Amino acid sequence: MKLPRRNFLHLAASAAALPAVSRIARAQAYPSRPVHIIVPFAAAGAFDILARLIGQWLSERLGQPFVIENRPGGGGNIGTEVVVRALPDGYTLLMVGPPHAVNATLYDKLNFNFVRDIAPVAGVFRGPYVIVVNPSVPAKSIPEFIAYAKANPGKINVASGGVGSAHHVNGELFKMMAGVNLVHVPYRGAGPALVDLLAGQVQVMFAFMSSSIEYVRAGKLRALAVTTATRSDALPDIPTVGEFVPGYEASGWFGVGAPKATPAEIVDQLNKEINAGLADPKMKARLADLGGTVLAGSPADFGKLIAEETEKWGKVIRAANIKAE
């Protein structure tokens, strides 16, 4: 049967539009079942706190549960690989942060390339770390702590969330720049490290503000300084490390990623919804209370930040000769 030219052109145009219609329908249908956000570290740390805030917002906005799943181990690599290997359908997401930038240099061999295999979705939060000590430590300022450490070389334990964690590399940068000898004690996540710091099993930690600020406010930990270039509005009376160790700066940043082949329309939908959450007054107030600022922006903006942080901490790891366990 020979079709009239007008009918043929109409059918051809409809066929060409089918892939676009399919993509739009898929995006509109997403999510149709629970979504898992993999947190590659233990509960109670900054990764976990921020993932639960974002997960709750997305659940309310999109009408499906966003389930937080902690998969600690391997400096964050175990949970990350779960997402790398997951179906790229938007139902398995990753909470991304500083360890992902660090691990690119720290580990000689990984089963994935983070920049290549994880698609940036949205930046969420950026904020300072805080140098916190157990109240049994006599130092009440950074100069006093440096003097105390120099008087007790190799006797002060500094906790971290693991070898190569942001807490670890922040501490290594401080050790190099302040000229002190602290003993690194790695844990499987920031949560367990904070537990032992509170108990006095370790003496100091470069803790992310969101996971430590309530302990500081309650007097259970003493804050000596924040690690960012400027003071934090959440702890305005606490000085920066750079006020005493010129040039020192470090900050924590967090966001959401997905397997590399996740459809662009799903990435864009998630980016839009997360940015809406970051613009919500209640969410902004909650994040400000944790001591930082919102990141927001496009997936490309978040990807640029990841690349910059990977380069910065790669230099520190090589200079300190940090090796993965």
C-alpha positions as CSV (number, residue, x, y, z in Angstrom):
1,M,0.0,0.0,0.0
2,K,1.3,3.4,-1.0
3,L,0.7,6.2,1.6
4,P,-0.1,9.7,0.5
5,R,2.9,12.0,1.0
6,R,1.2,14.0,3.7
7,N,0.3,10.9,5.8
8,F,3.8,9.6,5.3
9,L,5.4,12.8,6.6
10,H,3.0,12.8,9.6
11,L,3.9,9.2,10.5
12,A,7.7,9.9,10.1
13,A,7.5,12.9,12.4
14,S,5.5,10.9,15.0
15,A,8.1,8.2,14.9
16,A,11.0,10.6,15.3
17,A,9.2,12.1,18.3
18,L,8.8,8.7,20.1
19,P,12.2,8.7,21.8
20,A,11.6,12.1,23.3
21,V,8.1,11.2,24.4
22,S,9.5,8.1,26.0
23,R,12.1,10.0,27.9
24,I,9.5,12.6,29.1
25,A,7.2,9.8,30.2
26,R,9.9,8.1,32.0
27,A,10.9,11.2,33.8
28,Q,7.3,12.0,34.7
29,A,6.8,8.5,36.1
30,Y,10.0,8.7,38.2
31,P,10.0,7.7,41.0
32,S,7.4,4.9,41.0
33,R,9.0,2.9,43.8
34,P,11.4,3.5,46.7
35,V,14.8,5.1,46.0
36,H,17.9,4.2,47.9
37,I,20.5,6.8,48.9
38,I,23.7,5.0,49.7
39,V,25.8,6.6,52.5
40,P,29.2,5.1,52.3
41,F,30.0,5.7,55.9
42,A,28.5,4.8,59.3
43,A,25.5,6.5,60.8
44,A,25.7,9.7,62.8
45,G,28.3,11.4,60.7
46,A,27.9,14.4,58.4
47,F,27.2,12.2,55.4
48,D,24.4,10.5,57.3
49,I,22.9,13.7,58.7
50,L,22.8,15.4,55.4
51,A,21.5,12.4,53.5
52,R,18.6,12.1,55.9
53,L,17.7,15.8,55.5
54,I,17.7,15.5,51.7
55,G,16.0,12.1,51.7
56,Q,13.1,13.4,53.8
57,W,12.7,16.4,51.5
58,L,12.7,14.3,48.3
59,S,10.3,11.7,49.9
60,E,7.8,14.5,50.7
61,R,8.2,16.2,47.2
62,L,8.2,13.1,45.0
63,G,5.8,10.8,46.9
64,Q,8.1,7.8,47.3
65,P,10.4,6.8,50.2
66,F,14.0,7.8,49.8
67,V,15.6,5.2,52.0
68,I,19.0,5.9,53.6
69,E,21.3,2.9,53.4
70,N,24.6,3.0,55.3
71,R,27.3,1.0,53.6
72,P,30.5,1.8,55.5
73,G,34.0,0.4,54.8
74,G,37.0,0.8,52.6
75,G,37.2,4.5,53.2
76,G,33.9,5.0,51.5
77,N,34.8,2.8,48.5
78,I,32.5,-0.1,49.4
79,G,29.3,1.9,49.3
80,T,30.5,3.9,46.3
81,E,31.1,0.7,44.3
82,V,27.5,-0.4,45.1
83,V,26.3,2.7,43.3
84,V,28.8,2.4,40.4
85,R,27.5,-1.1,39.8
86,A,23.8,-0.3,40.2
87,L,21.4,0.0,37.4
88,P,21.5,3.6,36.1
89,D,17.8,4.1,36.6
90,G,17.7,6.8,39.3
91,Y,16.7,4.3,42.1
92,T,20.2,4.1,43.6
93,L,21.9,7.3,44.5
94,L,25.1,8.2,46.3
95,M,25.9,10.7,49.0
96,V,29.1,12.3,47.8
97,G,31.7,14.2,49.9
98,P,35.4,14.9,50.4
99,P,36.6,11.2,50.8
100,H,35.6,10.7,47.1
101,A,38.1,13.4,46.1
102,V,40.7,12.1,48.4
103,N,40.4,8.4,47.4
104,A,41.3,9.2,43.8
105,T,44.9,9.7,44.9
106,L,45.0,7.7,48.0
107,Y,44.2,4.3,46.4
108,D,46.5,3.0,43.6
109,K,43.9,0.6,42.4
110,L,40.2,0.9,42.6
111,N,37.5,-1.1,40.8
112,F,36.1,2.2,39.5
113,N,37.1,5.8,38.5
114,F,34.9,8.1,40.6
115,V,34.9,11.1,38.2
116,R,34.2,8.8,35.2
117,D,31.7,6.4,36.8
118,I,29.5,8.7,39.0
119,A,27.4,11.4,37.5
120,P,27.1,14.6,39.6
121,V,23.5,15.4,40.4
122,A,23.5,18.3,42.9
123,G,25.7,20.0,45.4
124,V,24.0,20.3,48.8
125,F,26.1,21.8,51.5
126,R,29.5,23.2,52.3
127,G,30.9,24.0,55.7
128,P,33.8,24.0,58.1
129,Y,35.4,21.3,60.1
130,V,36.1,22.1,63.7
131,I,39.1,21.1,65.7
132,V,37.5,19.7,68.8
133,V,39.2,18.3,71.9
134,N,38.0,16.3,74.9
135,P,37.5,18.6,77.9
136,S,40.4,16.7,79.6
137,V,42.8,18.3,77.2
138,P,44.2,21.5,79.0
139,A,44.6,23.5,75.8
140,K,41.9,26.2,75.2
141,S,43.2,27.7,72.0
142,I,45.2,26.7,68.9
143,P,48.5,28.3,70.3
144,E,48.0,26.4,73.6
145,F,47.2,23.2,71.7
146,I,50.3,23.5,69.5
147,A,52.5,24.1,72.6
148,Y,50.8,21.2,74.4
149,A,51.4,18.9,71.4
150,K,55.1,19.9,71.1
151,A,55.6,19.2,74.8
152,N,54.0,15.8,74.4
153,P,55.2,14.5,71.0
154,G,53.6,11.2,69.9
155,K,51.3,11.2,73.0
156,I,48.2,12.9,71.6
157,N,45.7,10.8,69.6
158,V,43.8,12.4,66.8
159,A,40.7,10.5,65.7
160,S,39.4,10.3,62.1
161,G,36.7,8.5,60.1
162,G,39.4,6.4,58.5
163,V,42.7,6.5,56.7
164,G,42.4,9.1,53.9
165,S,39.1,10.5,55.3
166,A,38.7,14.3,55.3
167,H,39.3,14.3,59.0
168,H,42.6,12.5,58.4
169,V,43.9,14.7,55.6
170,N,42.8,17.9,57.4
171,G,44.8,16.7,60.4
172,E,47.8,15.8,58.2
173,L,47.8,19.3,56.7
174,F,47.7,20.8,60.2
175,K,50.5,18.6,61.4
176,M,52.7,19.7,58.5
177,M,51.9,23.4,58.8
178,A,52.0,23.6,62.7
179,G,55.0,21.2,63.1
180,V,53.4,18.9,65.6
181,N,53.5,15.1,66.0
182,L,50.0,13.7,66.6
183,V,49.1,9.9,66.5
184,H,46.5,9.2,63.9
185,V,43.7,6.7,65.1
186,P,41.4,5.8,62.3
187,Y,37.8,4.6,62.8
188,R,35.2,3.1,60.5
189,G,33.3,6.4,60.1
190,A,33.1,9.7,62.0
191,G,30.3,8.5,64.3
192,P,32.4,5.9,66.1
193,A,35.3,8.3,66.2
194,L,33.2,10.9,68.0
195,V,32.0,8.3,70.5
196,D,35.5,7.6,71.6
197,L,36.4,11.3,71.6
198,L,33.5,12.0,73.9
199,A,34.7,9.1,76.1
200,G,38.3,10.5,76.2
201,Q,39.8,7.4,74.5
202,V,41.2,9.9,71.9
203,Q,42.0,13.6,72.5
204,V,41.3,15.5,69.4
205,M,39.5,15.4,66.1
206,F,39.0,17.5,63.0
207,A,35.3,16.9,63.0
208,F,32.7,18.2,60.5
209,M,30.7,20.9,62.2
210,S,27.3,19.3,61.4
211,S,28.2,16.2,63.4
212,S,30.0,17.9,66.3
213,I,28.3,21.3,66.9
214,E,25.7,20.0,69.3
215,Y,28.4,18.4,71.5
216,V,30.3,21.8,71.5
217,R,27.1,23.7,72.5
218,A,26.4,21.2,75.3
219,G,30.0,21.5,76.6
220,K,30.8,17.9,75.9
221,L,33.6,18.9,73.5
222,R,35.7,22.0,73.4
223,A,36.1,23.8,70.0
224,L,39.5,25.3,69.4
225,A,39.1,26.6,65.8
226,V,37.2,26.2,62.5
227,T,39.1,25.1,59.5
228,T,37.6,27.5,56.9
229,A,39.2,30.8,55.8
230,T,36.5,32.8,57.7
231,R,34.7,32.3,60.9
232,S,31.3,30.4,61.0
233,D,28.1,32.2,61.8
234,A,27.1,29.1,63.8
235,L,30.1,29.5,66.2
236,P,31.0,33.1,65.7
237,D,33.3,33.3,68.8
238,I,35.5,30.4,67.6
239,P,38.5,31.6,65.6
240,T,39.8,30.1,62.4
241,V,43.0,27.9,62.3
242,G,44.4,30.4,59.8
243,E,44.4,33.1,62.4
244,F,47.3,31.2,64.1
245,V,48.6,29.0,61.3
246,P,48.6,31.3,58.2
247,G,47.4,29.7,55.0
248,Y,45.6,26.8,56.6
249,E,42.1,26.2,55.0
250,A,39.8,23.2,54.6
251,S,36.1,22.8,54.2
252,G,33.7,19.9,53.8
253,W,31.3,19.7,50.9
254,F,28.5,17.2,50.2
255,G,26.1,16.4,47.4
256,V,24.3,13.7,45.5
257,G,25.6,11.5,42.7
258,A,24.2,8.7,40.5
259,P,25.5,5.9,38.2
260,K,27.1,7.5,35.1
261,A,24.5,6.4,32.6
262,T,21.5,7.6,34.6
263,P,19.1,9.4,32.2
264,A,19.8,13.1,32.0
265,E,16.1,13.9,32.5
266,I,16.1,12.0,35.9
267,V,19.4,13.8,36.9
268,D,17.8,17.1,36.0
269,Q,14.6,16.3,37.9
270,L,16.5,15.4,41.0
271,N,18.7,18.5,40.7
272,K,15.6,20.6,40.4
273,E,14.0,19.1,43.5
274,I,17.1,19.2,45.6
275,N,17.7,22.9,44.7
276,A,14.1,23.6,45.6
277,G,14.8,22.0,49.0
278,L,17.9,24.1,49.5
279,A,15.8,27.2,48.8
280,D,13.2,26.3,51.3
281,P,13.4,28.6,54.4
282,K,13.2,25.7,56.9
283,M,15.8,23.7,55.1
284,K,18.1,26.7,54.8
285,A,17.7,27.4,58.5
286,R,18.5,23.8,59.4
287,L,21.7,23.8,57.2
288,A,22.7,27.2,58.7
289,D,22.3,25.7,62.1
290,L,24.7,23.0,61.1
291,G,27.3,25.7,60.5
292,G,27.5,25.8,56.7
293,T,26.0,27.2,53.6
294,V,24.0,25.7,50.7
295,L,25.7,24.8,47.5
296,A,22.8,24.3,45.0
297,G,23.7,24.9,41.3
298,S,23.7,22.6,38.3
299,P,25.1,19.1,38.0
300,A,28.0,20.7,36.1
301,D,28.7,23.1,39.0
302,F,29.0,20.1,41.4
303,G,31.2,18.3,38.9
304,K,33.6,21.3,38.8
305,L,33.8,21.4,42.6
306,I,34.6,17.7,42.7
307,A,37.5,18.1,40.2
308,E,38.9,21.1,42.1
309,E,38.9,19.3,45.5
310,T,40.4,16.1,43.9
311,E,43.4,18.2,42.7
312,K,43.8,20.0,46.1
313,W,43.8,17.0,48.3
314,G,45.9,14.9,45.9
315,K,48.8,17.3,46.6
316,V,48.4,16.9,50.3
317,I,48.3,13.1,50.1
318,R,51.4,13.0,48.0
319,A,53.3,15.5,50.3
320,A,52.3,13.6,53.5
321,N,52.9,10.2,51.8
322,I,49.6,8.9,53.0
323,K,48.9,5.3,52.0
324,A,45.7,3.4,52.1
325,E,45.6,0.5,54.5
